[in-house]
């Protein structure tokens, strides 16, 4: 890619997450510049961990793989991410996330939306299994990480433009939408990961 570009779209009720998401974008950009690869190219767990790091670097508190009570079950289950904002002592967030890194897929608007909805529904199902938590905002997230073989050459640039336009067209349907196109494509096992999109919805807190 010839230049770094990024975007953040948030509904009003999540606007206080903007500093965290800006920090997350900055971390990804710095990592790309330092190591000539992409921080988000590895797995769901490593990508969630980077989001947790952004919370800490923004002055908040975060724990990954945290335990929490499950509905209709005498015991705890594991959640992807718990975090709290520094200036909100009695308000915190419970996050379940999915990670899709797909090879050789043409991301037109309809296909991309199908991938997003699939991931959000899986995360939503997991988070709905947890008991109601006071002062808690529950978030279902999905990371979309296009994966192109290096042999494709310039083709991926056109695909990234298509992905960005598709996200821009549908972002208002979500509570959170973040995109990043770093200056380097990143290279892991001869694959390019030229961009990442993070989409999210608030999940009702339950009973």
GROMACS elastic network, one bead per residue, 0.5 to 0.9 nm:
[ bonds ]
;  ai    aj funct       b0    kb
    1     4     6  0.74659   500
    1   157     6  0.70894   500
    1   181     6  0.75681   500
    1   182     6  0.70823   500
    1   183     6  0.53437   500
    1   184     6  0.62383   500
    1   185     6  0.66917   500
    1   194     6  0.76186   500
    2   182     6  0.88176   500
    2   183     6  0.61101   500
    2   184     6  0.82920   500
    3   181     6  0.79464   500
    3   182     6  0.70237   500
    3   183     6  0.50537   500
    3   184     6  0.85593   500
    4    29     6  0.79919   500
    4   180     6  0.76289   500
    4   181     6  0.56402   500
    4   184     6  0.83541   500
    5   179     6  0.81063   500
    5   180     6  0.59836   500
    5   181     6  0.52272   500
    5   182     6  0.65859   500
    5   183     6  0.81158   500
    6    25     6  0.75806   500
    6   178     6  0.73905   500
    6   179     6  0.52808   500
    6   181     6  0.61676   500
    6   182     6  0.80914   500
    7   177     6  0.79441   500
    7   178     6  0.55553   500
    7   179     6  0.52561   500
    7   180     6  0.67744   500
    8    18     6  0.76817   500
    8    21     6  0.76082   500
    8    22     6  0.79535   500
    8   176     6  0.76496   500
    8   177     6  0.58971   500
    8   179     6  0.67795   500
    9    15     6  0.88682   500
    9    18     6  0.88278   500
    9   171     6  0.70542   500
    9   172     6  0.79161   500
    9   174     6  0.87956   500
    9   175     6  0.78833   500
    9   176     6  0.57194   500
    9   178     6  0.62854   500
   10    13     6  0.79006   500
   10    14     6  0.59408   500
   10    15     6  0.57784   500
   10    17     6  0.83037   500
   10    18     6  0.76977   500
   10   171     6  0.89119   500
   10   172     6  0.85806   500
   10   174     6  0.82152   500
   10   175     6  0.57647   500
   10   177     6  0.65716   500
   10   178     6  0.85841   500
   11    14     6  0.56336   500
   11    15     6  0.64038   500
   11   172     6  0.82351   500
   11   174     6  0.79349   500
   11   175     6  0.50877   500
   11   176     6  0.65697   500
   12    15     6  0.51328   500
   12    16     6  0.83626   500
   12   175     6  0.84972   500
   13    16     6  0.75950   500
   13   175     6  0.83199   500
   14    17     6  0.56536   500
   14    18     6  0.77003   500
   14   175     6  0.73476   500
   14   176     6  0.75425   500
   14   202     6  0.89600   500
   15    18     6  0.56063   500
   15    19     6  0.87759   500
   16    19     6  0.71029   500
   16    20     6  0.83643   500
   16    85     6  0.86455   500
   17    20     6  0.54007   500
   17    21     6  0.63550   500
   17    22     6  0.86879   500
   17    85     6  0.85612   500
   18    21     6  0.51548   500
   18    22     6  0.60077   500
   18    23     6  0.84968   500
   19    22     6  0.50872   500
   19    23     6  0.61150   500
   19    24     6  0.85985   500
   19    54     6  0.88182   500
   19    55     6  0.86463   500
   19    58     6  0.66630   500
   20    23     6  0.50592   500
   20    24     6  0.61647   500
   20    25     6  0.87165   500
   20    51     6  0.79310   500
   20    54     6  0.56242   500
   20    55     6  0.55028   500
   20    56     6  0.86614   500
   20    57     6  0.80285   500
   20    58     6  0.58332   500
   20    59     6  0.89842   500
   20    60     6  0.87330   500
   21    25     6  0.62091   500
   21    26     6  0.85702   500
   21    51     6  0.79128   500
   21    54     6  0.73358   500
   21    55     6  0.84560   500
   21   178     6  0.78548   500
   22    25     6  0.51639   500
   22    26     6  0.62242   500
   22    27     6  0.86702   500
   22    54     6  0.84854   500
   23    26     6  0.50135   500
   23    27     6  0.61200   500
   23    28     6  0.86473   500
   23    51     6  0.87565   500
   23    53     6  0.89947   500
   23    54     6  0.54721   500
   23    55     6  0.79866   500
   23    57     6  0.73570   500
   23    58     6  0.69082   500
   24    27     6  0.51339   500
   24    28     6  0.63164   500
   24    29     6  0.87038   500
   24    50     6  0.70568   500
   24    51     6  0.60313   500
   24    52     6  0.88741   500
   24    53     6  0.79459   500
   24    54     6  0.51060   500
   24    55     6  0.82281   500
   25    28     6  0.51835   500
   25    29     6  0.62389   500
   25    30     6  0.86842   500
   25    54     6  0.88021   500
   25   178     6  0.87564   500
   25   179     6  0.86068   500
   25   180     6  0.70199   500
   26    29     6  0.50828   500
   26    30     6  0.61331   500
   26    31     6  0.85747   500
   27    30     6  0.51547   500
   27    31     6  0.61168   500
   27    32     6  0.85924   500
   27    39     6  0.85378   500
   27    50     6  0.80418   500
   27    53     6  0.89899   500
   27    54     6  0.75544   500
   28    31     6  0.51462   500
   28    32     6  0.61590   500
   28    33     6  0.86394   500
   28    38     6  0.70312   500
   28    39     6  0.58835   500
   28    40     6  0.75809   500
   28    50     6  0.84656   500
   28   180     6  0.85122   500
   28   182     6  0.79725   500
   29    32     6  0.51789   500
   29    33     6  0.62536   500
   29    34     6  0.86626   500
   29    38     6  0.83479   500
   29    39     6  0.86782   500
   29   180     6  0.85938   500
   29   181     6  0.89203   500
   29   182     6  0.61559   500
   29   183     6  0.78684   500
   29   184     6  0.89794   500
   30    33     6  0.51248   500
   30    34     6  0.60994   500
   30    35     6  0.86027   500
   31    34     6  0.50841   500
   31    35     6  0.59490   500
   31    36     6  0.75887   500
   31    37     6  0.73940   500
   31    38     6  0.68937   500
   31    39     6  0.63407   500
   32    35     6  0.55035   500
   32    37     6  0.50654   500
   32    38     6  0.52703   500
   32    39     6  0.69118   500
   32   182     6  0.70059   500
   32   183     6  0.75670   500
   32   184     6  0.63238   500
   32   185     6  0.82548   500
   32   186     6  0.71167   500
   33    36     6  0.56499   500
   33    37     6  0.78286   500
   33   182     6  0.86500   500
   33   183     6  0.77193   500
   33   184     6  0.73200   500
   34    37     6  0.82454   500
   35    38     6  0.79869   500
   35   186     6  0.86008   500
   36   184     6  0.61683   500
   36   185     6  0.77931   500
   36   186     6  0.58012   500
   36   187     6  0.76423   500
   37    41     6  0.80428   500
   37   184     6  0.67178   500
   37   185     6  0.66058   500
   37   187     6  0.54944   500
   37   188     6  0.74251   500
   37   192     6  0.88877   500
   37   193     6  0.84065   500
   38    41     6  0.54639   500
   38    42     6  0.83211   500
   38   182     6  0.80777   500
   38   184     6  0.77507   500
   38   185     6  0.70182   500
   38   187     6  0.74771   500
   38   188     6  0.85877   500
   38   193     6  0.69640   500
   38   194     6  0.80524   500
   38   195     6  0.86953   500
   39    42     6  0.71243   500
   39    46     6  0.80794   500
   39    47     6  0.72813   500
   39    50     6  0.80788   500
   39   186     6  0.84773   500
   40    43     6  0.71025   500
   40    44     6  0.82856   500
   40    46     6  0.73197   500
   40    47     6  0.53849   500
   40    50     6  0.83219   500
   40   143     6  0.88665   500
   40   145     6  0.76266   500
   40   193     6  0.83237   500
   40   195     6  0.88328   500
   40   196     6  0.73125   500
   41    46     6  0.88162   500
   41    47     6  0.81074   500
   41   101     6  0.79488   500
   41   145     6  0.71809   500
   41   147     6  0.84980   500
   41   186     6  0.78150   500
   41   187     6  0.85596   500
   41   188     6  0.75692   500
   41   192     6  0.87593   500
   41   193     6  0.62676   500
   41   196     6  0.87327   500
   42    45     6  0.83907   500
   42    46     6  0.66043   500
   42    47     6  0.74645   500
   42   101     6  0.88891   500
   42   188     6  0.84214   500
   43    46     6  0.54304   500
   43    47     6  0.62045   500
   43    48     6  0.85981   500
   43    99     6  0.70321   500
   43   100     6  0.87888   500
   43   101     6  0.83824   500
   44    47     6  0.51982   500
   44    48     6  0.60624   500
   44    49     6  0.85051   500
   44    97     6  0.76608   500
   44    98     6  0.65693   500
   44    99     6  0.50157   500
   44   100     6  0.81718   500
   44   143     6  0.78442   500
   45    48     6  0.51456   500
   45    49     6  0.60741   500
   45    50     6  0.86900   500
   45    64     6  0.86993   500
   45    80     6  0.81318   500
   45    99     6  0.87063   500
   46    50     6  0.63264   500
   46    51     6  0.88147   500
   47    50     6  0.51163   500
   47    51     6  0.64874   500
   47    52     6  0.87657   500
   47    99     6  0.84582   500
   47   143     6  0.83987   500
   48    51     6  0.50374   500
   48    52     6  0.62798   500
   48    53     6  0.86724   500
   48    64     6  0.76257   500
   48    80     6  0.74349   500
   48    81     6  0.73091   500
   48    97     6  0.77781   500
   49    53     6  0.61886   500
   49    54     6  0.86610   500
   49    63     6  0.88067   500
   49    64     6  0.68534   500
   49    81     6  0.84278   500
   50    54     6  0.62855   500
   50    55     6  0.87875   500
   51    54     6  0.50228   500
   51    55     6  0.64907   500
   51    56     6  0.89493   500
   51    81     6  0.88793   500
   52    55     6  0.51108   500
   52    56     6  0.65535   500
   52    57     6  0.87411   500
   52    61     6  0.80682   500
   52    62     6  0.55192   500
   52    63     6  0.69278   500
   52    64     6  0.70943   500
   52    81     6  0.72876   500
   52    82     6  0.84116   500
   52    83     6  0.75343   500
   53    56     6  0.51422   500
   53    57     6  0.61163   500
   53    58     6  0.85234   500
   53    61     6  0.89792   500
   53    62     6  0.76565   500
   54    58     6  0.60453   500
   54    59     6  0.87385   500
   54    60     6  0.85707   500
   55    58     6  0.51094   500
   55    59     6  0.65632   500
   55    60     6  0.51335   500
   55    61     6  0.62447   500
   55    62     6  0.63472   500
   55    83     6  0.72375   500
   55    84     6  0.80456   500
   55    85     6  0.76701   500
   56    59     6  0.52055   500
   56    61     6  0.53813   500
   56    62     6  0.64914   500
   56    83     6  0.89254   500
   57    60     6  0.71782   500
   57    61     6  0.89659   500
   58    61     6  0.88201   500
   58    85     6  0.83512   500
   58    86     6  0.82861   500
   59    85     6  0.71256   500
   59    86     6  0.56270   500
   59    87     6  0.87123   500
   60    83     6  0.71800   500
   60    84     6  0.56810   500
   60    87     6  0.81406   500
   61    82     6  0.82978   500
   61    83     6  0.54070   500
   61    84     6  0.52535   500
   61    85     6  0.65675   500
   61    86     6  0.71337   500
   62    81     6  0.70587   500
   62    82     6  0.55920   500
   62    84     6  0.65146   500
   62    85     6  0.88845   500
   63    66     6  0.61387   500
   63    80     6  0.83824   500
   63    81     6  0.57986   500
   63    82     6  0.52664   500
   63    83     6  0.63608   500
   64    79     6  0.72846   500
   64    80     6  0.54387   500
   64    82     6  0.63618   500
   64    83     6  0.85927   500
   65    78     6  0.56435   500
   65    79     6  0.52339   500
   65    81     6  0.61516   500
   65    82     6  0.81955   500
   66    77     6  0.81609   500
   66    78     6  0.54249   500
   66    79     6  0.51972   500
   66    80     6  0.66936   500
   66    81     6  0.66135   500
   66    82     6  0.67616   500
   67    76     6  0.57810   500
   67    77     6  0.53993   500
   67    79     6  0.60624   500
   68    75     6  0.83158   500
   68    76     6  0.50701   500
   68    77     6  0.55773   500
   68    78     6  0.63634   500
   68    79     6  0.69118   500
   68   130     6  0.71409   500
   68   131     6  0.81614   500
   69    73     6  0.77099   500
   69    74     6  0.78796   500
   69    75     6  0.60479   500
   69    77     6  0.62379   500
   69    78     6  0.87518   500
   69   129     6  0.88150   500
   69   130     6  0.59627   500
   69   131     6  0.59833   500
   69   132     6  0.89845   500
   70    73     6  0.55142   500
   70    74     6  0.74939   500
   70    75     6  0.67014   500
   70    76     6  0.57727   500
   70    77     6  0.61575   500
   70   128     6  0.88655   500
   70   129     6  0.56594   500
   70   131     6  0.54287   500
   71    74     6  0.82393   500
   71   128     6  0.83124   500
   71   129     6  0.55617   500
   71   130     6  0.52093   500
   71   132     6  0.82943   500
   71   207     6  0.83818   500
   72   129     6  0.84239   500
   72   130     6  0.89162   500
   72   131     6  0.83677   500
   73    76     6  0.78107   500
   76   130     6  0.89203   500
   77   130     6  0.81479   500
   79    82     6  0.75026   500
   79    94     6  0.75620   500
   79    95     6  0.71150   500
   79    96     6  0.64039   500
   79   126     6  0.85724   500
   79   127     6  0.80279   500
   80    94     6  0.79415   500
   80    95     6  0.59836   500
   80    96     6  0.51947   500
   80    97     6  0.67345   500
   81    93     6  0.79988   500
   81    94     6  0.60322   500
   81    95     6  0.50107   500
   81    96     6  0.66915   500
   81    97     6  0.84472   500
   82    92     6  0.73577   500
   82    93     6  0.56366   500
   82    95     6  0.62717   500
   83    92     6  0.57743   500
   83    93     6  0.52900   500
   83    94     6  0.68690   500
   83    95     6  0.83513   500
   84    87     6  0.86802   500
   84    88     6  0.70152   500
   84    89     6  0.73777   500
   84    90     6  0.82774   500
   84    91     6  0.64348   500
   84    93     6  0.62082   500
   85    88     6  0.52391   500
   85    89     6  0.71086   500
   85    91     6  0.73823   500
   85    92     6  0.68649   500
   85    93     6  0.87868   500
   86    89     6  0.66109   500
   88    91     6  0.53536   500
   88    92     6  0.76131   500
   89    92     6  0.79383   500
   90   134     6  0.88508   500
   90   135     6  0.64425   500
   90   136     6  0.86353   500
   91   134     6  0.83635   500
   91   135     6  0.50348   500
   91   136     6  0.59635   500
   91   137     6  0.78224   500
   92   135     6  0.65357   500
   92   136     6  0.50670   500
   92   137     6  0.63981   500
   92   138     6  0.87483   500
   93   135     6  0.85446   500
   93   136     6  0.54091   500
   93   138     6  0.57416   500
   93   139     6  0.72103   500
   94   127     6  0.80834   500
   94   136     6  0.68578   500
   94   137     6  0.63124   500
   94   139     6  0.61966   500
   94   140     6  0.87086   500
   95   123     6  0.84894   500
   95   127     6  0.75864   500
   95   137     6  0.85177   500
   95   138     6  0.59294   500
   95   140     6  0.59780   500
   95   141     6  0.71427   500
   96   120     6  0.89256   500
   96   122     6  0.89237   500
   96   123     6  0.52621   500
   96   124     6  0.73345   500
   96   126     6  0.69936   500
   96   127     6  0.61938   500
   96   138     6  0.81569   500
   96   139     6  0.64924   500
   96   140     6  0.52111   500
   96   141     6  0.62537   500
   96   142     6  0.85858   500
   97   119     6  0.77584   500
   97   120     6  0.76081   500
   97   122     6  0.84152   500
   97   123     6  0.54986   500
   97   124     6  0.86729   500
   97   139     6  0.82606   500
   97   140     6  0.58389   500
   97   142     6  0.53546   500
   97   143     6  0.75139   500
   97   200     6  0.87674   500
   98   119     6  0.55239   500
   98   120     6  0.72473   500
   98   122     6  0.74478   500
   98   123     6  0.62826   500
   98   140     6  0.83127   500
   98   141     6  0.63716   500
   98   143     6  0.62206   500
   98   144     6  0.86476   500
   99   119     6  0.74266   500
   99   141     6  0.86548   500
   99   142     6  0.57269   500
   99   144     6  0.63011   500
   99   145     6  0.75056   500
  100   115     6  0.78831   500
  100   116     6  0.87985   500
  100   119     6  0.77168   500
  100   142     6  0.75029   500
  100   143     6  0.61019   500
  100   144     6  0.50901   500
  100   145     6  0.58886   500
  100   146     6  0.79051   500
  101   143     6  0.82041   500
  101   144     6  0.62737   500
  101   146     6  0.54774   500
  101   147     6  0.59393   500
  101   193     6  0.86783   500
  102   105     6  0.65342   500
  102   144     6  0.82479   500
  102   145     6  0.68320   500
  102   146     6  0.54683   500
  102   147     6  0.53712   500
  102   148     6  0.81256   500
  103   146     6  0.67828   500
  103   148     6  0.57703   500
  103   149     6  0.75522   500
  104   146     6  0.84177   500
  104   147     6  0.70778   500
  104   148     6  0.61175   500
  104   149     6  0.77080   500
  105   111     6  0.87855   500
  105   146     6  0.78201   500
  105   147     6  0.82670   500
  105   148     6  0.83986   500
  106   111     6  0.77824   500
  106   112     6  0.85886   500
  106   159     6  0.69651   500
  106   162     6  0.88076   500
  106   163     6  0.89483   500
  107   110     6  0.78648   500
  107   111     6  0.57791   500
  107   112     6  0.53077   500
  107   113     6  0.89225   500
  107   146     6  0.85015   500
  107   159     6  0.68935   500
  107   160     6  0.85319   500
  107   162     6  0.68467   500
  107   163     6  0.59589   500
  107   166     6  0.81321   500
  108   111     6  0.55304   500
  108   112     6  0.60896   500
  108   113     6  0.86097   500
  108   159     6  0.85701   500
  108   162     6  0.65963   500
  108   163     6  0.69878   500
  108   166     6  0.68659   500
  109   112     6  0.52690   500
  109   113     6  0.61729   500
  109   114     6  0.87237   500
  109   162     6  0.79691   500
  109   163     6  0.74843   500
  109   165     6  0.81849   500
  109   167     6  0.77577   500
  109   169     6  0.81279   500
  109   170     6  0.82938   500
  110   113     6  0.51770   500
  110   114     6  0.62956   500
  110   115     6  0.88403   500
  110   166     6  0.84245   500
  111   114     6  0.51111   500
  111   115     6  0.64116   500
  111   116     6  0.87530   500
  112   115     6  0.51629   500
  112   116     6  0.62403   500
  112   117     6  0.86643   500
  112   144     6  0.86613   500
  112   163     6  0.76561   500
  112   166     6  0.74506   500
  112   167     6  0.82579   500
  113   116     6  0.50035   500
  113   117     6  0.60391   500
  113   118     6  0.84387   500
  113   166     6  0.83875   500
  113   167     6  0.85544   500
  113   170     6  0.80180   500
  114   117     6  0.52433   500
  114   118     6  0.60755   500
  114   119     6  0.86802   500
  115   118     6  0.52065   500
  115   119     6  0.63382   500
  115   120     6  0.87006   500
  115   144     6  0.79371   500
  116   119     6  0.53279   500
  116   120     6  0.61673   500
  116   121     6  0.85609   500
  116   142     6  0.65547   500
  116   143     6  0.82480   500
  116   144     6  0.73589   500
  116   199     6  0.72651   500
  116   200     6  0.89825   500
  117   120     6  0.50925   500
  117   121     6  0.59391   500
  117   122     6  0.85143   500
  117   142     6  0.86337   500
  118   121     6  0.53029   500
  118   122     6  0.63235   500
  118   123     6  0.87693   500
  118   142     6  0.88946   500
  119   122     6  0.52205   500
  119   123     6  0.62624   500
  119   124     6  0.85202   500
  119   140     6  0.85534   500
  119   141     6  0.75397   500
  119   142     6  0.55050   500
  119   143     6  0.82583   500
  119   144     6  0.89690   500
  120   123     6  0.50872   500
  120   124     6  0.58891   500
  120   125     6  0.85250   500
  120   140     6  0.56965   500
  120   141     6  0.59184   500
  120   142     6  0.58558   500
  120   199     6  0.81388   500
  120   200     6  0.70867   500
  120   201     6  0.74961   500
  121   125     6  0.61044   500
  121   126     6  0.86888   500
  121   140     6  0.79126   500
  122   125     6  0.52450   500
  122   126     6  0.65366   500
  122   127     6  0.88775   500
  122   140     6  0.84572   500
  123   126     6  0.52165   500
  123   127     6  0.62805   500
  123   128     6  0.86339   500
  123   139     6  0.84715   500
  123   140     6  0.51977   500
  123   141     6  0.67336   500
  123   142     6  0.77594   500
  124   127     6  0.51445   500
  124   128     6  0.60211   500
  124   129     6  0.87697   500
  124   139     6  0.78591   500
  124   140     6  0.53950   500
  124   141     6  0.84536   500
  124   201     6  0.85991   500
  124   202     6  0.89072   500
  124   203     6  0.66185   500
  125   128     6  0.52212   500
  125   129     6  0.66966   500
  125   140     6  0.89539   500
  126   129     6  0.54527   500
  126   130     6  0.75439   500
  126   140     6  0.88269   500
  127   130     6  0.56411   500
  127   131     6  0.88243   500
  127   138     6  0.72968   500
  127   139     6  0.79465   500
  127   140     6  0.73505   500
  127   203     6  0.76634   500
  127   205     6  0.88357   500
  128   131     6  0.76732   500
  128   132     6  0.89185   500
  128   138     6  0.89833   500
  128   203     6  0.76690   500
  128   204     6  0.79994   500
  128   205     6  0.77275   500
  128   206     6  0.68165   500
  129   206     6  0.88079   500
  130   133     6  0.83648   500
  130   205     6  0.86625   500
  130   206     6  0.79213   500
  130   207     6  0.89484   500
  131   205     6  0.78874   500
  131   206     6  0.66090   500
  131   207     6  0.62395   500
  132   136     6  0.82311   500
  132   204     6  0.89858   500
  132   205     6  0.53724   500
  132   206     6  0.50088   500
  133   136     6  0.55183   500
  133   137     6  0.84316   500
  133   138     6  0.89701   500
  133   205     6  0.68230   500
  133   206     6  0.82093   500
  133   207     6  0.84737   500
  134   137     6  0.88299   500
  134   205     6  0.85141   500
  136   205     6  0.72817   500
  137   202     6  0.70722   500
  137   203     6  0.76250   500
  137   204     6  0.80604   500
  137   205     6  0.69552   500
  138   201     6  0.85250   500
  138   202     6  0.57877   500
  138   203     6  0.52610   500
  138   204     6  0.69296   500
  138   205     6  0.63250   500
  139   200     6  0.66077   500
  139   201     6  0.57450   500
  139   203     6  0.56373   500
  139   204     6  0.88561   500
  140   199     6  0.84349   500
  140   200     6  0.54848   500
  140   201     6  0.54077   500
  140   202     6  0.64029   500
  140   203     6  0.65862   500
  141   176     6  0.86078   500
  141   198     6  0.69178   500
  141   199     6  0.56770   500
  141   201     6  0.67127   500
  141   202     6  0.89348   500
  142   197     6  0.81516   500
  142   198     6  0.57772   500
  142   199     6  0.54642   500
  142   200     6  0.64361   500
  143   196     6  0.68797   500
  143   197     6  0.57579   500
  143   199     6  0.66909   500
  143   200     6  0.89944   500
  144   195     6  0.85507   500
  144   196     6  0.57397   500
  144   197     6  0.50652   500
  144   198     6  0.63616   500
  144   199     6  0.81099   500
  145   193     6  0.67180   500
  145   194     6  0.82317   500
  145   195     6  0.64491   500
  145   197     6  0.67030   500
  145   198     6  0.88863   500
  146   160     6  0.83931   500
  146   163     6  0.89739   500
  146   192     6  0.82154   500
  146   193     6  0.59203   500
  146   194     6  0.71803   500
  146   195     6  0.66982   500
  146   196     6  0.70513   500
  146   197     6  0.89560   500
  147   191     6  0.64586   500
  147   192     6  0.57672   500
  147   193     6  0.50517   500
  147   194     6  0.76665   500
  147   195     6  0.88205   500
  148   151     6  0.83500   500
  148   152     6  0.70061   500
  148   155     6  0.89112   500
  148   156     6  0.66588   500
  148   190     6  0.89162   500
  148   191     6  0.56065   500
  148   192     6  0.50274   500
  148   193     6  0.65305   500
  148   194     6  0.81919   500
  149   152     6  0.57815   500
  149   153     6  0.83263   500
  149   156     6  0.88805   500
  149   190     6  0.64050   500
  149   192     6  0.60013   500
  149   193     6  0.89410   500
  150   153     6  0.61632   500
  150   156     6  0.89765   500
  150   187     6  0.81101   500
  150   190     6  0.55816   500
  150   191     6  0.51364   500
  150   192     6  0.58138   500
  151   190     6  0.83277   500
  151   191     6  0.84894   500
  152   155     6  0.57062   500
  152   156     6  0.68523   500
  153   156     6  0.68889   500
  153   157     6  0.85932   500
  154   157     6  0.57028   500
  154   158     6  0.74632   500
  155   158     6  0.56167   500
  155   159     6  0.66308   500
  155   160     6  0.89711   500
  156   160     6  0.60935   500
  156   161     6  0.86460   500
  156   192     6  0.82917   500
  156   194     6  0.76847   500
  157   160     6  0.51588   500
  157   161     6  0.64025   500
  157   162     6  0.87120   500
  157   194     6  0.81216   500
  158   161     6  0.52025   500
  158   162     6  0.63107   500
  158   163     6  0.87585   500
  159   163     6  0.61867   500
  159   164     6  0.86642   500
  160   164     6  0.61425   500
  160   165     6  0.85623   500
  160   181     6  0.80852   500
  160   194     6  0.71917   500
  160   195     6  0.69176   500
  161   164     6  0.51736   500
  161   165     6  0.61955   500
  161   166     6  0.85501   500
  162   165     6  0.52198   500
  162   166     6  0.60986   500
  162   167     6  0.86696   500
  163   166     6  0.50340   500
  163   167     6  0.61661   500
  163   168     6  0.85510   500
  163   195     6  0.88298   500
  163   197     6  0.87505   500
  164   167     6  0.51894   500
  164   168     6  0.61481   500
  164   169     6  0.86169   500
  164   179     6  0.74635   500
  164   181     6  0.89272   500
  164   195     6  0.89535   500
  164   197     6  0.85327   500
  165   168     6  0.50258   500
  165   169     6  0.61447   500
  165   170     6  0.88243   500
  166   169     6  0.50951   500
  166   170     6  0.64474   500
  166   171     6  0.84448   500
  167   170     6  0.53365   500
  167   171     6  0.55394   500
  167   177     6  0.78426   500
  167   178     6  0.88131   500
  167   179     6  0.80825   500
  167   197     6  0.79500   500
  168   171     6  0.54601   500
  168   172     6  0.81139   500
  168   177     6  0.88412   500
  169   172     6  0.76805   500
  170   173     6  0.56538   500
  170   174     6  0.76920   500
  171   174     6  0.55960   500
  171   175     6  0.80359   500
  171   176     6  0.75050   500
  171   177     6  0.58393   500
  171   178     6  0.87986   500
  171   199     6  0.80138   500
  172   175     6  0.73285   500
  172   176     6  0.84114   500
  172   177     6  0.83252   500
  173   176     6  0.88944   500
  174   177     6  0.67554   500
  174   199     6  0.68434   500
  174   200     6  0.60867   500
  174   201     6  0.57350   500
  174   202     6  0.87101   500
  175   199     6  0.77702   500
  175   200     6  0.57891   500
  175   202     6  0.66551   500
  176   198     6  0.76384   500
  176   199     6  0.54748   500
  176   201     6  0.65027   500
  176   202     6  0.87564   500
  177   197     6  0.71945   500
  177   198     6  0.56209   500
  177   200     6  0.65265   500
  178   196     6  0.81672   500
  178   197     6  0.55851   500
  178   199     6  0.65011   500
  179   195     6  0.73256   500
  179   196     6  0.57758   500
  179   198     6  0.64000   500
  179   199     6  0.87861   500
  180   194     6  0.86099   500
  180   195     6  0.55450   500
  180   196     6  0.54692   500
  180   197     6  0.66227   500
  180   198     6  0.89369   500
  181   184     6  0.83021   500
  181   185     6  0.80798   500
  181   194     6  0.61334   500
  181   196     6  0.69088   500
  182   185     6  0.65806   500
  182   186     6  0.86251   500
  182   194     6  0.68397   500
  182   195     6  0.67382   500
  183   194     6  0.85817   500
  184   187     6  0.88202   500
  184   194     6  0.72484   500
  185   192     6  0.57143   500
  185   193     6  0.56350   500
  185   195     6  0.75061   500
  186   191     6  0.78715   500
  186   192     6  0.56969   500
  186   193     6  0.57368   500
  186   194     6  0.66593   500
  187   190     6  0.57721   500
  187   191     6  0.53915   500
  187   192     6  0.52035   500
  187   193     6  0.69773   500
  188   191     6  0.53761   500
  188   192     6  0.70407   500
  188   193     6  0.82483   500
  189   192     6  0.87635   500
  193   196     6  0.77881   500
  202   205     6  0.88405   500
  203   206     6  0.84150   500
